[in-house]
Amino acid sequence: MPIHSAQLPSSIVNVAVAVIHYQEQYLLGFRNTAQHQGNRYEFVGGKIDPDEAAIDALIREVGEEIGINISNNVAVKLGRLHHDYGDKQVCLQVYKVALTGLQFEQHGHRQYGLEGQALSWVSKSQLLAGDYPLPAANQTILAWLQLPEQLIITYPLAHFIENPNASEAWLTYHQQHLPQGAWVYVRTKANAIKAISQQLEVQLAKQLMDFRPDIDCVLPNNIGQTLIASKQDKHLSCYQANQQLKACHLTHTELMDWFTGATNGLECSQKNPECLSADQPLLISCHDADSIHAANQLAAARLQQQQPPVIGIFLSPVLATQTHPNDVPLGWDKWSSLAQIADMPVIALGGLSPMMVQQATQYGATSIAGIRQFMQS
């Protein structure tokens, strides 16, 4: 029986995408009705030519479409996305490009690009709210853009072990020292307190979120699922928990357990019976190429299953840390090389301070994270 063209697999179109912004203003073009995914807004970009590097295609396409030379701008890789539209498969290689004040002054007033397409500068809040409809493949990019420049990790309970009531001391400290509006990875477990129960962890997370409704939280996978599943709570409504909970976190061990199970055809690892949150985005801890490869596989699987995406990985340790003095730091060069193989935004962690944001960006970090130096005094 002859094979009709409709039965043949679609060829994959490789596309370089530039998420261009100046401070909190983002540049969008508009696709006309006749185009694929027409009558939608889009980020600047276009096809990558055969044997052309993605970054070279990015520079070329931005120049051709809107006349801005970004060859000297820092282009931070956000990630790679595969999407099947049915009639077309695309692989998007996505970079975030910050314009200089001079570039925005020269180009920010333009209403049309060099190819006649309408241009709009929109606020980040409007973009994330969905006020400007984008092609389906771009929805994960919006999830990536929610990540802030800095994330704060709470101290473990062991840090307060000498206090007669470690739990109360932990809660009071973080209630007072977390910056306003911060993204916080709420981590309580510690080997020094072996008796700590999941119930206590959930309780502390609830109390912190109740006392500090201004913060956005990342919770361990099992804690996050338990919190959302709790429909009755005197201190924290399920609605508030959903509003503040931005992602669930997988440790390096949990990730590799999932990968082993997935490789063997198991839906969930026996070591992780709670499985993975199907309702919340994920943040994952990685330390090497193998774990980044596993994170890429998990990210692809979640997209295929139309689940909330992996919005980033913590890649650590960049530098030596007081909390893990025996861990050998990667150093910026090795860290940067590993970050390039990730299919999602990479958060630098380990021995960093808020003053190192610009340096981290130069090496490919979308965000930085830490504990002691990120707390308010």
C-alpha positions as CSV (number, residue, x, y, z in Angstrom):
1,M,0.0,0.0,0.0
2,P,1.5,3.4,-0.9
3,I,2.2,5.9,1.9
4,H,0.4,9.2,1.4
5,S,2.3,12.4,2.3
6,A,-0.2,13.0,5.2
7,Q,1.1,9.8,6.8
8,L,4.7,10.9,6.7
9,P,6.1,12.5,9.9
10,S,6.4,16.2,9.7
11,S,9.9,17.7,9.4
12,I,11.1,19.5,12.4
13,V,11.6,23.2,11.9
14,N,14.5,24.6,14.1
15,V,13.8,28.2,15.2
16,A,15.8,30.7,17.1
17,V,13.6,32.8,19.4
18,A,14.7,36.2,21.0
19,V,12.7,37.2,24.1
20,I,13.7,40.9,23.8
21,H,13.1,43.2,26.7
22,Y,14.1,46.5,28.2
23,Q,13.6,46.3,32.0
24,E,10.0,45.2,32.4
25,Q,8.9,45.9,28.8
26,Y,8.9,43.0,26.3
27,L,8.8,43.2,22.5
28,L,6.2,41.3,20.5
29,G,5.4,41.0,16.8
30,F,2.0,40.2,15.4
31,R,1.5,37.3,12.9
32,N,-1.0,38.1,10.1
33,T,-3.9,35.9,9.3
34,A,-2.2,34.1,6.4
35,Q,0.7,32.9,8.6
36,H,0.9,29.6,10.5
37,Q,-0.6,30.4,14.0
38,G,-1.8,33.7,12.5
39,N,-3.6,36.4,14.4
40,R,-1.3,35.8,17.4
41,Y,1.6,37.7,18.9
42,E,5.0,36.3,18.9
43,F,8.6,36.8,20.1
44,V,11.1,37.9,17.5
45,G,12.9,35.0,15.7
46,G,13.0,32.7,12.7
47,K,14.4,29.6,11.2
48,I,17.9,28.4,11.8
49,D,19.7,27.7,8.6
50,P,21.5,24.4,8.1
51,D,24.9,24.4,9.7
52,E,24.1,27.7,11.4
53,A,24.6,28.1,15.2
54,A,21.4,29.1,17.1
55,I,23.0,32.3,18.5
56,D,24.1,33.3,15.0
57,A,20.6,32.8,13.7
58,L,19.3,34.8,16.6
59,I,21.5,37.8,15.8
60,R,20.7,37.5,12.1
61,E,16.9,37.2,12.5
62,V,16.7,40.1,15.0
63,G,18.6,42.3,12.5
64,E,16.5,41.2,9.6
65,E,13.1,41.6,11.3
66,I,13.5,44.7,13.5
67,G,16.9,46.2,12.6
68,I,18.5,45.9,16.0
69,N,22.1,44.7,16.2
70,I,22.3,42.4,19.3
71,S,25.7,41.0,18.5
72,N,27.2,42.7,21.6
73,N,24.2,42.1,23.9
74,V,24.2,39.3,26.5
75,A,21.8,36.6,25.2
76,V,21.0,34.2,28.1
77,K,19.7,30.8,27.0
78,L,16.3,30.1,28.5
79,G,15.8,26.7,27.0
80,R,14.8,24.4,24.2
81,L,11.3,23.4,23.3
82,H,9.8,20.8,21.0
83,H,6.2,21.3,20.0
84,D,3.9,19.4,17.6
85,Y,1.2,21.5,16.0
86,G,0.0,18.5,14.0
87,D,0.8,20.0,10.6
88,K,4.3,21.1,11.8
89,Q,6.8,20.2,14.4
90,V,9.1,22.9,15.8
91,C,12.1,23.0,18.0
92,L,12.5,26.4,19.6
93,Q,15.9,27.5,20.9
94,V,15.0,30.4,23.2
95,Y,17.2,33.2,24.4
96,K,16.4,36.2,26.6
97,V,18.1,39.4,25.4
98,A,18.2,42.7,27.4
99,L,18.4,45.8,25.3
100,T,20.5,48.8,26.5
101,G,18.9,52.1,27.2
102,L,20.3,53.5,24.0
103,Q,18.9,50.7,21.9
104,F,15.5,51.1,23.5
105,E,15.6,54.9,22.8
106,Q,16.4,54.2,19.2
107,H,13.9,51.4,18.5
108,G,11.3,51.6,21.3
109,H,9.0,54.0,19.4
110,R,8.8,51.9,16.2
111,Q,5.3,50.5,15.4
112,Y,6.4,48.2,12.5
113,G,9.3,45.9,11.8
114,L,11.4,45.7,8.7
115,E,9.1,43.0,7.3
116,G,5.9,45.1,7.8
117,Q,4.8,43.3,11.0
118,A,3.2,45.3,13.7
119,L,5.3,45.6,16.9
120,S,4.2,46.1,20.5
121,W,6.1,46.8,23.7
122,V,4.0,45.2,26.5
123,S,4.6,45.0,30.2
124,K,5.7,41.8,31.8
125,S,2.5,41.6,33.9
126,Q,0.4,41.9,30.8
127,L,2.5,39.3,29.0
128,L,2.2,36.8,31.8
129,A,-1.5,37.4,32.3
130,G,-2.1,36.3,28.8
131,D,-3.3,39.6,27.5
132,Y,-1.4,39.0,24.3
133,P,-2.2,35.5,22.9
134,L,0.9,33.6,21.7
135,P,1.3,30.4,19.7
136,A,0.8,27.3,21.8
137,A,4.5,26.5,21.8
138,N,5.2,29.7,23.6
139,Q,3.2,29.0,26.7
140,T,6.2,27.3,28.4
141,I,8.3,30.4,27.7
142,L,5.8,32.4,29.7
143,A,6.2,30.0,32.6
144,W,10.0,30.3,32.4
145,L,9.7,34.1,32.5
146,Q,8.0,33.9,35.9
147,L,11.3,33.0,37.5
148,P,12.6,36.0,39.4
149,E,16.2,37.3,39.3
150,Q,16.8,35.9,42.8
151,L,15.4,33.0,44.9
152,I,15.9,32.5,48.6
153,I,16.3,29.2,50.3
154,T,15.3,28.9,53.9
155,Y,17.6,27.7,56.6
156,P,17.1,24.0,57.6
157,L,15.7,23.3,61.1
158,A,19.2,22.1,62.1
159,H,20.4,25.7,61.9
160,F,18.2,26.4,65.0
161,I,18.9,23.1,66.8
162,E,20.3,24.8,69.9
163,N,17.0,26.6,70.5
164,P,14.6,24.9,72.9
165,N,11.9,25.2,70.3
166,A,13.6,24.9,66.9
167,S,10.4,25.0,64.9
168,E,9.2,28.2,66.5
169,A,12.7,29.8,66.1
170,W,12.8,28.7,62.4
171,L,9.4,30.2,61.8
172,T,10.1,33.5,63.6
173,Y,13.4,34.0,61.9
174,H,12.0,33.6,58.4
175,Q,8.9,35.6,59.1
176,Q,11.1,38.5,60.0
177,H,14.0,38.1,57.5
178,L,12.5,37.1,54.1
179,P,12.5,40.1,51.8
180,Q,9.1,41.5,50.6
181,G,7.7,39.7,47.6
182,A,10.5,37.1,47.5
183,W,10.4,33.7,45.8
184,V,11.3,31.3,48.6
185,Y,12.2,27.6,48.5
186,V,10.8,26.4,51.8
187,R,13.2,23.7,53.0
188,T,13.0,22.4,56.6
189,K,14.4,18.9,56.6
190,A,17.8,18.2,58.1
191,N,19.7,15.1,59.1
192,A,20.4,16.6,62.5
193,I,16.7,16.4,63.3
194,K,15.8,12.9,62.5
195,A,12.4,13.0,64.2
196,I,11.0,15.7,61.9
197,S,7.8,14.5,60.3
198,Q,6.1,15.4,57.1
199,Q,3.2,16.6,59.2
200,L,5.5,19.1,60.9
201,E,7.0,20.2,57.6
202,V,3.5,20.8,56.1
203,Q,2.5,22.7,59.3
204,L,5.6,25.0,59.1
205,A,5.1,25.7,55.4
206,K,1.4,26.6,56.1
207,Q,2.3,28.9,58.9
208,L,5.0,30.7,57.0
209,M,2.7,31.2,54.0
210,D,0.0,32.4,56.4
211,F,2.3,34.9,58.2
212,R,3.9,36.1,54.9
213,P,1.2,36.2,52.2
214,D,3.4,38.4,50.1
215,I,6.0,35.7,49.3
216,D,5.8,33.1,46.5
217,C,6.8,29.6,47.5
218,V,8.6,26.6,46.1
219,L,7.9,23.5,48.3
220,P,9.3,19.9,48.3
221,N,7.3,17.8,46.0
222,N,5.5,15.7,48.7
223,I,4.9,18.8,50.9
224,G,3.4,20.8,48.0
225,Q,1.1,18.0,47.0
226,T,0.0,17.5,50.6
227,L,-0.6,21.2,51.1
228,I,-2.8,21.5,48.0
229,A,-4.7,18.3,48.8
230,S,-5.6,19.8,52.2
231,K,-9.0,21.3,51.8
232,Q,-9.6,22.4,55.3
233,D,-7.2,24.5,57.3
234,K,-7.9,27.2,59.9
235,H,-4.8,29.2,59.0
236,L,-4.4,28.9,55.2
237,S,-7.1,28.5,52.6
238,C,-6.6,26.1,49.7
239,Y,-7.0,29.1,47.3
240,Q,-4.3,31.0,49.1
241,A,-2.0,28.0,49.0
242,N,-2.5,27.6,45.3
243,Q,-1.8,31.3,44.7
244,Q,1.5,31.3,46.7
245,L,2.7,27.9,45.6
246,K,4.6,28.5,42.3
247,A,6.4,25.2,42.0
248,C,7.2,21.8,43.6
249,H,10.9,20.9,44.0
250,L,12.6,17.6,43.2
251,T,15.9,16.8,44.8
252,H,18.7,15.3,42.8
253,T,18.0,11.9,44.3
254,E,14.2,12.1,43.5
255,L,15.0,13.1,39.9
256,M,17.4,10.2,39.4
257,D,14.8,7.8,41.0
258,W,12.2,9.0,38.5
259,F,14.7,8.6,35.6
260,T,15.5,5.1,36.7
261,G,11.9,4.2,36.9
262,A,11.0,5.9,33.6
263,T,13.9,4.1,31.9
264,N,12.5,0.8,33.1
265,G,9.0,1.6,32.0
266,L,7.6,2.4,35.4
267,E,5.3,5.4,35.8
268,C,6.7,6.2,39.2
269,S,9.7,5.1,41.2
270,Q,9.1,2.8,44.2
271,K,11.3,5.2,46.2
272,N,9.0,8.1,45.3
273,P,5.5,6.7,45.7
274,E,3.9,10.1,45.7
275,C,5.0,10.4,42.1
276,L,5.3,13.9,40.7
277,S,3.0,16.8,41.0
278,A,0.7,16.9,37.9
279,D,-0.8,20.2,39.0
280,Q,2.3,22.4,39.6
281,P,5.4,23.4,37.7
282,L,8.7,21.8,38.9
283,L,12.1,23.1,39.9
284,I,14.8,20.4,40.0
285,S,18.2,20.2,41.7
286,C,21.0,19.1,39.4
287,H,24.8,18.6,40.0
288,D,26.2,17.1,36.8
289,A,25.6,16.2,33.2
290,D,23.7,13.0,34.0
291,S,21.2,14.8,36.2
292,I,20.7,17.5,33.6
293,H,20.0,14.9,31.0
294,A,17.4,13.3,33.3
295,A,15.9,16.7,33.9
296,N,15.6,17.3,30.1
297,Q,13.9,13.9,29.8
298,L,11.4,14.8,32.5
299,A,10.7,18.2,31.0
300,A,10.0,16.7,27.6
301,A,7.7,14.0,29.2
302,R,5.7,16.6,31.0
303,L,5.2,18.7,27.9
304,Q,4.1,15.7,26.0
305,Q,1.6,14.8,28.7
306,Q,0.4,18.5,28.8
307,Q,1.4,18.9,32.4
308,P,2.9,22.1,33.9
309,P,6.5,22.4,32.8
310,V,9.8,22.2,34.5
311,I,10.5,25.9,34.9
312,G,14.1,25.6,35.9
313,I,16.9,23.7,37.6
314,F,19.2,24.6,40.5
315,L,22.7,23.8,39.3
316,S,25.2,23.7,42.2
317,P,27.6,24.2,43.7
318,V,29.1,27.0,41.8
319,L,31.5,28.0,44.5
320,A,32.4,26.6,47.9
321,T,29.7,26.8,50.6
322,Q,29.5,26.8,54.3
323,T,26.5,24.5,54.4
324,H,28.3,21.8,52.2
325,P,32.0,22.3,52.8
326,N,32.9,18.8,51.5
327,D,31.3,19.4,48.1
328,V,33.8,20.2,45.3
329,P,32.6,23.4,43.6
330,L,32.1,23.4,39.8
331,G,33.6,26.8,39.2
332,W,32.1,29.3,36.8
333,D,33.6,27.8,33.6
334,K,32.4,24.2,34.2
335,W,29.1,25.5,35.6
336,S,28.5,27.5,32.3
337,S,29.3,24.4,30.1
338,L,26.8,22.3,32.0
339,A,24.2,25.0,31.9
340,Q,24.3,25.0,28.1
341,I,23.0,21.5,27.9
342,A,19.9,22.2,29.9
343,D,16.6,22.5,28.1
344,M,15.2,24.9,30.7
345,P,16.4,28.0,32.7
346,V,19.3,27.4,35.0
347,I,19.6,28.9,38.4
348,A,23.1,29.4,39.9
349,L,23.4,28.2,43.5
350,G,26.3,27.8,45.9
351,G,28.5,30.4,47.5
352,L,26.8,33.3,45.8
353,S,25.6,36.7,46.9
354,P,23.0,39.1,45.4
355,M,25.8,41.3,44.2
356,M,26.8,38.5,41.7
357,V,23.7,38.6,39.5
358,Q,25.5,40.3,36.6
359,Q,28.4,37.9,36.8
360,A,26.1,34.9,36.9
361,T,24.2,36.3,33.8
362,Q,27.4,36.5,31.9
363,Y,27.9,32.8,32.5
364,G,24.4,31.9,31.4
365,A,22.3,32.0,34.6
366,T,18.8,33.2,34.4
367,S,18.6,33.6,38.2
368,I,20.7,33.1,41.3
369,A,19.8,31.5,44.7
370,G,21.2,31.3,48.2
371,I,20.5,31.4,51.9
372,R,22.4,33.6,54.3
373,Q,23.4,36.5,52.1
374,F,20.0,36.7,50.6
375,M,18.2,37.3,53.9
376,Q,17.4,40.8,55.2
377,S,19.4,41.9,58.2
